[in-house]
Amino acid sequence: MKLSGGSGSSWGKRSGGAALRSARTELKSCATLNGYQSLPDDRTMLVRAAPTNRLRAAVIMLHGYTATPEGEEAVSGWTGLMAGTDALVAYPEGSPTPYGGYGWSTGAARFATTGTNDVADIDNVISELTRDDCVNPREVLVAGESNGSGLGLILGCNRHTSSLVRLFALAIPAVDTHVLAHCKGAGPFALLVIASLHDRTVTYDGQYPPGLAPFSPPLLWFEEVALRVNRCEGLETAGVPDGVHYWYGHCAAPTNFFVADDGQHTWPGGPEGAGGLPPGRFPAAEIAWCASGLRAIPAPVDCTHIDSLYGLRR
C-alpha cells in the first residue's frame, strides 16, 4: 500500500493471521491519515483520519456516476462530521466513465460502468483499512450516493461482504431490475435507504420520458428487499423533520427508509450539492452514523437526539 499526502500507520505490518491478531492486541498508536492510498488493480482511495490510540470505526463513502473521491468528500460532508473524532473516512475511486469522473459497475441500464469487479474492489478496501489503517473489523459503515448506492445494495446482498459491514446506507439510489437481480437468495443485512421526493434523476414515482430506461421507484424496491431478504412484516410510517420515515414492526435485520421532502439528486443535507443542486436539510450522514451503531471518540452526533427525532429502528 502507498500513501500520498500523509503518513501511514505507525504500527508495523506482520504476516499471518496469528501475527495480525497479535498486532491488534499490541496496538498503541494509529497515525494521522490524510491522502490517497493505492489498492489492487490500480485503484485508489482518499483517506481521512486523525490519530488515535485504539482501533477506529470507518465510513466508506461510494461516489456517484461521473464523480470523484474529492467531489464526494465535498458533497457528503463525512470528513467534516468526523473531524475531531478518531473515526476514519475512506472515499474509494471507481473506474473511469466516458464522460469524466468515475463510476461503479452495477449492471444498471444507465449511470453505471462495466467490466470491473467492484464487489472485490470494496472487499479490498475493507481489507486494507482493517489490516493497515487501524480500523476495527466490526466497525465499518458503507454509504453510497446514486450509482454508489446501487453498488452498496449489491454489496449488502453479497453474503461475504455483508458479513464485514455493520450498515449499508444508500442515498438517492440508482437501482433498477438489473441491480436488484443481485439480491436473489441474499441473506438479511442492515439497510438504510434515503430517497429525495424532488429527485429528477432517480424519480420517486418511477416515471420517466418514453425511451429512457427507468430506475425502480425507491420505496417499491426497498419494500421488495425488506420482505424477501430481511423478512420484514408490518410496514409503518410516520412524519419526521423534513421527510417521512417508513419501517417495519419485525425484521431479521434493521431496515429503515426515509424520503426527504427537500433536496434533489445529491447527498441529502450535505454542505453543498452536486452540480449546484440544493442538498436540502435532511441530515443523511448524521442519521446513517446513528443507524450504524458505530462508535467514535468523541461522539460526532448526539444519537439519542437523532433517534428521538427520526425514530430509527435498530
ZAPA-234691 format. One record per residue: residue in one letter; x, y, z of N, C-alpha, C in turn. Coordinates in steps of 0.05 Angstrom, whole numbers, padded with zeros to 5 digits, always signed. Layout:
N
aXYZXYZXYZ
...
END
This chain:
314
m+00017-00024+00000+00000+00000+00000+00017+00025+00000
k+00009+00045-00015+00023+00071-00016+00005+00093-00006
l+00016+00112+00008+00000+00134+00018+00014+00160+00009
s-00001+00178-00003+00010+00204-00010-00005+00226+00005
g+00009+00247+00012-00004+00269+00026-00007+00265+00056
g+00005+00244+00067+00002+00239+00096+00019+00215+00103
s+00019+00208+00129+00036+00186+00139+00019+00161+00141
g+00033+00138+00139+00019+00113+00142+00016+00106+00171
s+00004+00082+00175+00000+00072+00202+00027+00070+00217
s+00027+00076+00243+00052+00076+00257+00058+00048+00270
w+00039+00029+00266+00045+00003+00277+00054-00015+00254
g+00072-00033+00260+00085-00049+00239+00066-00070+00227
k+00072-00077+00202+00057-00098+00188+00070-00125+00195
r+00052-00145+00198+00062-00172+00203+00047-00191+00185
s+00058-00214+00180+00045-00233+00163+00032-00255+00179
g+00010-00266+00167-00004-00288+00181-00025-00279+00199
g-00047-00296+00202-00070-00289+00219-00062-00285+00248
a-00046-00303+00259-00038-00301+00287-00023-00275+00292
a-00004-00269+00274+00011-00244+00277-00006-00220+00275
l-00027-00221+00257-00045-00198+00254-00060-00194+00280
r-00070-00216+00292-00085-00213+00317-00067-00202+00339
s-00041-00211+00339-00022-00201+00359-00018-00172+00355
a-00015-00163+00329-00011-00134+00324-00034-00118+00334
r-00058-00128+00330-00081-00113+00340-00081-00112+00371
t-00073-00134+00383-00073-00134+00413-00053-00114+00423
e-00029-00112+00410-00008-00095+00419-00011-00066+00410
l-00032-00060+00395-00035-00034+00383-00034-00012+00404
k-00017+00008+00400-00014+00030+00418-00020+00057+00405
s-00015+00060+00380-00018+00086+00367-00025+00082+00337
c-00045+00098+00328-00052+00098+00300-00047+00126+00289
a-00034+00127+00267-00025+00153+00257-00047+00169+00243
t-00041+00194+00239-00059+00211+00222-00057+00201+00193
l-00079+00200+00179-00080+00193+00151-00094+00215+00136
n-00081+00224+00115-00092+00247+00100-00081+00247+00071
g-00094+00230+00055-00084+00229+00027-00094+00204+00013
y-00082+00197-00009-00091+00174-00025-00075+00150-00018
q-00088+00127-00017-00076+00101-00014-00081+00085-00039
s-00062+00069-00047-00065+00051-00070-00078+00025-00062
l-00093+00014-00082-00107-00011-00078-00100-00030-00101
p-00106-00055-00100-00101-00073-00122-00116-00063-00148
d-00107-00072-00171-00119-00066-00197-00118-00036-00203
d-00097-00023-00193-00093+00006-00199-00115+00024-00188
r-00130+00015-00169-00150+00032-00156-00137+00048-00133
t-00150+00070-00125-00141+00086-00103-00165+00093-00085
m-00159+00103-00061-00180+00114-00044-00168+00137-00029
l-00184+00157-00025-00177+00180-00009-00185+00174+00020
v-00166+00178+00039-00170+00170+00067-00165+00194+00085
r-00183+00198+00104-00181+00220+00124-00184+00208+00151
a-00165+00212+00169-00167+00202+00196-00148+00217+00214
a-00157+00222+00238-00139+00234+00259-00125+00211+00274
p-00104+00218+00288-00090+00196+00304-00109+00187+00327
t-00104+00162+00335-00120+00151+00357-00103+00130+00371
n-00110+00123+00395-00096+00102+00410-00113+00077+00412
r-00133+00074+00395-00150+00050+00395-00158+00043+00366
l-00167+00019+00362-00178+00012+00336-00202+00030+00330
r-00204+00040+00306-00224+00060+00300-00246+00050+00281
a-00268+00064+00282-00290+00059+00263-00284+00071+00236
a-00297+00060+00215-00292+00071+00188-00318+00074+00173
v-00320+00097+00159-00341+00102+00140-00329+00100+00112
i-00340+00083+00095-00332+00081+00067-00354+00093+00050
m-00348+00115+00037-00367+00130+00021-00363+00126-00008
l-00383+00115-00022-00382+00108-00050-00394+00131-00067
h-00378+00142-00085-00387+00165-00100-00408+00158-00121
g-00421+00178-00133-00439+00174-00155-00426+00173-00182
y-00441+00169-00203-00431+00167-00230-00420+00194-00239
t-00396+00193-00251-00380+00215-00261-00369+00232-00238
a-00370+00223-00214-00360+00237-00191-00331+00229-00185
t-00319+00241-00165-00292+00235-00156-00291+00232-00126
p-00270+00220-00115-00268+00219-00086-00269+00247-00073
e-00254+00266-00085-00254+00294-00073-00282+00306-00075
g-00295+00302-00098-00322+00313-00101-00341+00301-00081
e-00339+00275-00077-00357+00262-00058-00351+00271-00029
e-00326+00276-00023-00320+00287+00003-00334+00314+00007
a-00334+00330-00014-00346+00357-00012-00376+00356-00009
v-00390+00338-00023-00419+00339-00022-00430+00322+00001
s-00416+00302+00010-00427+00285+00031-00424+00296+00059
g-00402+00310+00063-00397+00322+00089-00386+00303+00110
w-00379+00278+00102-00369+00259+00122-00343+00268+00136
t-00325+00280+00120-00300+00288+00132-00304+00309+00154
g-00322+00329+00148-00328+00349+00168-00342+00338+00192
l-00361+00319+00188-00375+00307+00210-00357+00292+00229
m-00337+00278+00217-00319+00262+00233-00295+00277+00244
a-00292+00303+00235-00269+00319+00245-00270+00321+00275
g-00247+00318+00287-00245+00319+00316-00250+00292+00330
t-00258+00272+00315-00262+00245+00326-00239+00227+00317
d-00239+00202+00327-00219+00183+00318-00228+00165+00296
a-00252+00171+00284-00262+00154+00262-00248+00160+00236
l-00247+00141+00219-00234+00143+00192-00256+00145+00171
v-00251+00161+00150-00269+00163+00127-00253+00156+00102
a-00263+00138+00086-00249+00130+00061-00268+00135+00038
y-00257+00146+00016-00272+00152-00008-00258+00136-00031
p-00267+00112-00037-00255+00096-00058-00261+00108-00086
e-00244+00102-00104-00247+00112-00132-00256+00089-00149
g-00278+00094-00165-00287+00073-00183-00270+00073-00209
s-00282+00064-00231-00268+00063-00256-00278+00086-00274
p-00261+00096-00292-00268+00119-00309-00293+00115-00325
t-00308+00137-00328-00332+00137-00345-00325+00151-00372
p-00341+00148-00393-00336+00162-00418-00340+00192-00415
y-00352+00201-00393-00359+00229-00390-00342+00244-00370
g-00321+00231-00361-00304+00242-00340-00312+00231-00313
g-00295+00234-00293-00300+00223-00267-00301+00193-00267
y-00313+00182-00247-00312+00153-00242-00340+00142-00236
g-00342+00116-00239-00368+00103-00233-00363+00074-00224
w-00386+00060-00220-00385+00033-00210-00400+00014-00229
s-00391-00010-00231-00403-00030-00249-00425-00044-00233
t-00450-00034-00236-00473-00046-00221-00491-00062-00239
g-00488-00060-00265-00506-00074-00284-00530-00057-00290
a-00533-00034-00279-00556-00016-00285-00555-00008-00314
a-00579-00003-00325-00581+00004-00353-00570+00032-00359
r-00569+00049-00338-00559+00076-00341-00541+00083-00317
f-00523+00102-00321-00506+00112-00299-00491+00090-00285
a-00477+00073-00301-00460+00052-00290-00438+00046-00309
t-00415+00039-00299-00393+00030-00315-00395+00000-00319
t-00377-00012-00335-00377-00040-00340-00348-00051-00338
g-00346-00077-00336-00321-00091-00339-00303-00092-00315
t-00313-00085-00291-00297-00087-00267-00312-00102-00246
n-00297-00114-00227-00309-00128-00205-00308-00110-00180
d-00328-00094-00177-00327-00073-00156-00334-00085-00129
v-00347-00108-00128-00351-00121-00102-00323-00129-00091
a-00307-00141-00108-00280-00148-00099-00264-00123-00092
d-00268-00101-00106-00254-00076-00101-00260-00066-00073
i-00286-00066-00065-00293-00056-00038-00284-00076-00017
d-00284-00102-00023-00272-00121-00004-00243-00114+00000
n-00229-00106-00021-00201-00098-00018-00198-00073-00001
v-00217-00054-00004-00217-00030+00012-00219-00038+00042
i-00238-00055+00048-00242-00063+00076-00218-00077+00086
s-00206-00095+00070-00182-00109+00079-00159-00090+00085
e-00155-00070+00067-00133-00051+00071-00138-00035+00096
l-00162-00026+00101-00168-00010+00124-00164-00025+00150
t-00173-00050+00150-00171-00065+00175-00142-00076+00179
r-00127-00080+00158-00100-00091+00161-00080-00069+00166
d-00083-00046+00153-00061-00026+00153-00069+00000+00167
d-00094+00006+00171-00103+00032+00180-00117+00033+00206
c-00113+00012+00222-00124+00011+00249-00154+00012+00251
v-00168+00001+00231-00197+00000+00231-00206-00025+00244
n-00225-00022+00262-00238-00045+00276-00255-00060+00255
p-00249-00086+00251-00265-00101+00230-00294-00104+00237
r-00302-00097+00261-00330-00099+00269-00344-00071+00269
e-00329-00051+00259-00340-00023+00260-00337-00010+00232
v-00351-00021+00212-00349-00010+00185-00377-00003+00175
l-00380+00021+00165-00405+00030+00152-00399+00036+00123
v-00416+00026+00105-00414+00032+00076-00437+00050+00069
a-00431+00074+00058-00452+00092+00049-00448+00096+00019
g-00469+00103+00005-00467+00107-00024-00487+00128-00033
e-00479+00140-00056-00496+00160-00068-00501+00152-00097
s-00526+00151-00106-00534+00146-00134-00523+00120-00144
n-00505+00121-00164-00492+00097-00174-00477+00082-00151
g-00465+00097-00133-00452+00085-00110-00472+00071-00091
s-00497+00080-00090-00517+00066-00075-00525+00040-00088
g-00525+00040-00115-00531+00015-00129-00510-00006-00122
l-00484+00002-00122-00463-00016-00113-00467-00024-00084
g-00475-00004-00067-00480-00010-00039-00501-00032-00035
l-00522-00031-00051-00543-00052-00049-00531-00079-00057
i-00516-00080-00079-00503-00105-00087-00485-00116-00065
l-00470-00098-00053-00452-00107-00031-00468-00118-00007
g-00490-00105-00001-00507-00115+00021-00518-00142+00014
c-00525-00147-00011-00537-00173-00019-00515-00194-00024
n-00490-00187-00021-00468-00206-00023-00462-00217+00005
r-00466-00242+00009-00464-00253+00037-00436-00248+00049
h-00415-00250+00033-00389-00246+00045-00385-00217+00053
t-00390-00198+00035-00386-00170+00041-00404-00160+00063
s-00429-00169+00063-00448-00160+00084-00439-00170+00111
s-00424-00191+00113-00414-00201+00139-00392-00183+00150
l-00381-00165+00133-00359-00147+00141-00369-00119+00149
v-00394-00114+00145-00405-00086+00146-00428-00085+00166
r-00428-00064+00183-00450-00061+00202-00475-00050+00190
l-00473-00032+00170-00496-00019+00158-00489-00010+00129
f-00509-00013+00112-00508-00002+00085-00528+00021+00083
a-00517+00046+00080-00534+00070+00079-00534+00081+00051
l-00557+00079+00037-00559+00085+00009-00576+00109+00004
a-00565+00130-00007-00580+00155-00013-00584+00158-00043
i-00606+00170-00050-00615+00175-00078-00606+00152-00096
p-00614+00127-00090-00603+00103-00102-00611+00098-00131
a-00591+00094-00148-00595+00087-00176-00597+00057-00178
v-00621+00047-00173-00626+00018-00172-00648+00012-00193
d-00642-00009-00210-00663-00019-00228-00664-00049-00225
t-00679-00062-00243-00683-00091-00241-00657-00106-00243
h-00638-00095-00259-00612-00109-00262-00596-00108-00236
v-00598-00086-00222-00584-00085-00196-00598-00103-00176
l-00625-00102-00175-00640-00119-00156-00635-00149-00161
a-00628-00157-00185-00624-00185-00190-00601-00197-00173
h-00583-00180-00164-00562-00189-00146-00572-00197-00119
c-00596-00190-00112-00606-00196-00085-00621-00222-00083
k-00624-00236-00105-00637-00262-00105-00621-00282-00087
g-00633-00293-00067-00620-00311-00049-00603-00298-00028
a-00604-00272-00025-00587-00258-00006-00598-00263+00023
g-00580-00260+00042-00587-00262+00070-00592-00234+00081
p-00604-00232+00105-00611-00207+00117-00586-00189+00122
f-00589-00163+00119-00568-00144+00125-00580-00118+00133
a-00566-00103+00149-00576-00077+00159-00576-00057+00136
l-00600-00045+00132-00604-00028+00108-00618-00002+00116
l-00607+00020+00106-00619+00047+00109-00620+00059+00081
v-00643+00067+00072-00647+00079+00046-00658+00107+00049
i-00647+00127+00035-00657+00154+00036-00661+00164+00008
a-00686+00170+00001-00693+00180-00026-00701+00209-00023
s-00701+00223-00046-00709+00251-00046-00735+00254-00063
l-00755+00267-00051-00781+00270-00064-00779+00285-00091
h-00760+00304-00092-00758+00321-00116-00735+00313-00134
d-00725+00289-00131-00704+00279-00148-00714+00277-00177
r-00700+00289-00196-00707+00288-00224-00690+00268-00240
t-00671+00256-00227-00654+00236-00240-00663+00208-00233
v-00666+00202-00208-00679+00177-00199-00706+00185-00187
t-00726+00186-00203-00752+00197-00194-00765+00180-00173
y-00778+00194-00154-00791+00179-00132-00814+00162-00141
d-00829+00172-00162-00852+00157-00172-00846+00138-00194
g-00821+00137-00203-00813+00118-00224-00822+00125-00251
q-00830+00150-00256-00840+00159-00282-00817+00172-00298
y-00813+00163-00323-00792+00173-00340-00802+00178-00368
p-00789+00196-00383-00798+00200-00411-00796+00174-00427
p-00812+00172-00448-00810+00148-00465-00782+00144-00477
g-00773+00119-00477-00747+00113-00488-00724+00115-00468
l-00729+00125-00444-00709+00127-00424-00711+00104-00404
a-00690+00088-00401-00691+00065-00383-00697+00074-00355
p-00718+00063-00342-00726+00073-00316-00710+00060-00293
f-00707+00075-00272-00698+00063-00247-00723+00055-00231
s-00720+00035-00214-00742+00026-00197-00750+00047-00177
p-00775+00052-00172-00783+00071-00151-00771+00063-00125
p-00758+00081-00111-00743+00074-00087-00759+00059-00066
l-00783+00068-00059-00798+00055-00038-00806+00027-00047
l-00812+00023-00072-00821-00003-00081-00799-00024-00080
w-00775-00017-00089-00753-00037-00088-00744-00041-00059
f-00746-00019-00042-00739-00023-00014-00758-00043-00001
e-00784-00041-00007-00803-00060+00004-00797-00088-00005
e-00789-00091-00030-00783-00118-00041-00759-00130-00025
v-00738-00114-00021-00715-00124-00006-00723-00129+00023
a-00738-00111+00034-00746-00115+00062-00762-00141+00066
l-00780-00147+00048-00797-00170+00051-00782-00196+00044
r-00767-00196+00022-00755-00221+00012-00728-00227+00024
v-00713-00206+00030-00686-00210+00041-00685-00208+00071
n-00697-00186+00082-00696-00181+00111-00720-00193+00126
r-00738-00206+00111-00761-00220+00123-00777-00202+00142
c-00782-00178+00132-00797-00158+00148-00827-00162+00146
e-00841-00153+00167-00870-00154+00168-00881-00129+00181
g-00903-00119+00171-00917-00097+00185-00906-00070+00179
l-00910-00060+00154-00899-00033+00147-00914-00011+00162
e-00898+00007+00173-00909+00030+00187-00896+00056+00176
t-00908+00078+00182-00898+00104+00172-00904+00126+00191
a-00887+00147+00191-00891+00170+00208-00876+00194+00196
g-00887+00217+00200-00873+00242+00192-00850+00248+00210
v-00828+00257+00198-00804+00266+00213-00796+00293+00202
p-00777+00307+00216-00769+00333+00205-00759+00331+00176
d-00771+00346+00159-00763+00348+00131-00766+00321+00116
g-00784+00304+00124-00788+00280+00110-00808+00261+00122
v-00808+00236+00112-00825+00214+00122-00808+00190+00127
h-00814+00175+00148-00800+00151+00156-00818+00127+00151
y-00807+00106+00138-00820+00080+00135-00803+00059+00149
w-00817+00041+00164-00803+00019+00177-00822-00004+00181
y-00812-00026+00191-00828-00050+00195-00828-00057+00225
g-00850-00069+00233-00852-00077+00261-00833-00100+00268
h-00828-00118+00249-00810-00141+00254-00793-00145+00229
c-00766-00147+00233-00747-00152+00212-00725-00170+00222
a-00712-00185+00204-00689-00201+00212-00664-00184+00215
a-00664-00160+00204-00642-00141+00207-00654-00113+00206
p-00641-00093+00218-00652-00065+00218-00657-00056+00190
t-00681-00044+00185-00689-00037+00158-00705-00011+00160
n-00693+00011+00150-00705+00038+00151-00705+00051+00124
f-00727+00066+00118-00729+00081+00094-00739+00109+00100
f-00725+00129+00089-00734+00157+00092-00737+00169+00064
v-00757+00186+00061-00758+00203+00037-00756+00232+00047
a-00737+00246+00037-00733+00274+00044-00751+00292+00027
d-00765+00311+00039-00784+00327+00024-00771+00352+00012
d-00744+00354+00015-00729+00375+00001-00704+00363-00011
g-00688+00378-00025-00665+00367-00038-00672+00353-00064
q-00651+00347-00080-00656+00334-00106-00636+00311-00109
h-00623+00308-00133-00606+00285-00137-00577+00291-00128
t-00574+00293-00101-00549+00297-00089-00551+00288-00060
w-00529+00283-00047-00529+00272-00019-00545+00291-00001
p-00567+00281+00011-00585+00298+00027-00570+00311+00051
g-00575+00337+00054-00564+00351+00077-00534+00356+00077
g-00521+00351+00054-00492+00356+00052-00486+00386+00052
p-00460+00392+00055-00452+00420+00056-00455+00435+00030
e-00455+00419+00007-00460+00431-00019-00473+00410-00036
g-00486+00418-00057-00500+00399-00075-00483+00393-00099
a-00485+00368-00109-00471+00360-00134-00483+00376-00157
g-00465+00388-00173-00474+00403-00196-00491+00427-00190
g-00488+00437-00165-00504+00461-00157-00532+00455-00148
l-00540+00429-00146-00567+00422-00137-00569+00428-00107
p-00593+00435-00098-00597+00440-00069-00596+00414-00053
p-00579+00412-00033-00578+00388-00017-00601+00385+00003
g-00615+00407+00009-00636+00406+00029-00626+00404+00057
r-00644+00400+00076-00637+00399+00104-00635+00371+00116
f-00645+00351+00102-00647+00325+00114-00619+00314+00120
p-00613+00308+00146-00585+00301+00154-00577+00272+00149
a-00572+00266+00124-00567+00238+00117-00543+00226+00131
a-00521+00241+00133-00497+00230+00146-00502+00225+00175
e-00514+00243+00189-00519+00240+00218-00537+00216+00223
i-00558+00213+00207-00577+00191+00210-00562+00164+00204
a-00546+00164+00183-00532+00139+00177-00513+00132+00199
w-00498+00151+00210-00480+00145+00232-00495+00133+00256
c-00517+00145+00263-00532+00135+00286-00545+00108+00281
a-00554+00104+00256-00566+00078+00250-00546+00056+00250
s-00520+00062+00245-00499+00042+00244-00492+00031+00271
g-00494+00048+00292-00485+00040+00318-00455+00040+00321
l-00441+00052+00302-00412+00055+00305-00405+00074+00328
r-00380+00071+00338-00371+00088+00360-00346+00103+00352
a-00345+00128+00361-00322+00145+00357-00317+00161+00382
i-00293+00170+00386-00286+00186+00409-00274+00212+00399
p-00287+00235+00406-00313+00237+00418-00335+00231+00398
a-00359+00228+00408-00382+00222+00390-00387+00245+00372
p-00390+00240+00346-00394+00262+00327-00423+00272+00327
v-00442+00256+00337-00470+00262+00335-00483+00254+00361
d-00503+00269+00370-00520+00262+00392-00541+00243+00382
c-00536+00217+00383-00554+00197+00371-00580+00194+00387
t-00579+00200+00412-00604+00199+00428-00624+00220+00416
h-00613+00243+00410-00630+00264+00398-00639+00256+00370
i-00621+00245+00353-00629+00236+00327-00650+00214+00328
d-00646+00195+00346-00666+00174+00349-00693+00185+00356
s-00694+00204+00374-00720+00215+00383-00734+00230+00360
l-00718+00243+00342-00730+00258+00321-00738+00241+00297
y-00722+00220+00291-00726+00205+00266-00735+00176+00271
g-00737+00167+00296-00749+00141+00301-00735+00118+00289
l-00708+00118+00289-00693+00096+00277-00699+00069+00289
r-00702+00049+00273-00705+00021+00282-00679+00007+00279
r-00670-00006+00301-00644-00019+00301-00647-00049+00307
END
